[in-house]
Amino acid sequence: MDKKIYFIFGIIFLILLIIIISADSNLKKEYIFLEISYKNGNFSLINKTLEKGYYPKAIIENYEYKVNVISDNRKVIYSTSFDPVLLFTDSFSNEIIEGGAMRLSETEFYIILPNLRTAEKTEILRIGTGQNGENEKVFEAEIYDVGAESCRIK
């Protein structure tokens, strides 16, 4: 009887171990890293790479720009907002913390996006500046080819 219980617990343990290992291997462990230049309202892509690791979960705030990841069937599958020209500074002088926000006219910045299987392109929208207060597309880049395998190259 004791051998049956050990056998049953052993089988259950193996099943749980297999489930944990297979679930972990199915998680995306890659992200898309975009290096972008901003100069006087214009965006340009410097580089795009596929990196190992997990992308950080973005906290969506009400910033001036929004980045979307668009799928191959033209649906937004990821979105967050950001402001590349808003820089928060603080310094410590004579036991007083000073600083605040300043706006840059040009900068280089990075956007980290999840590596989603159906991701086709990314776009940056300026929120509420288009006709009738709509979002205005100010940048677009294809990302389907980042780290591409032969089946993803167009």
BELFENKA-V26097 format. One record per helix or strand. SS is the DSSP state (2 for helix, 1 for strand). FROM is the first residue (numbers start at 1). TO is the last residue. Records with the same first field share a line. If there is no record, write none. Layout:
# BELFENKA-V26097
SS->FROM-TO / FROM-TO
This chain:
# BELFENKA-V26097
2->2-26 / 131-133
1->30-39 / 42-52 / 65-71 / 76-82 / 86-93 / 96-103 / 106-114 / 119-126 / 136-142
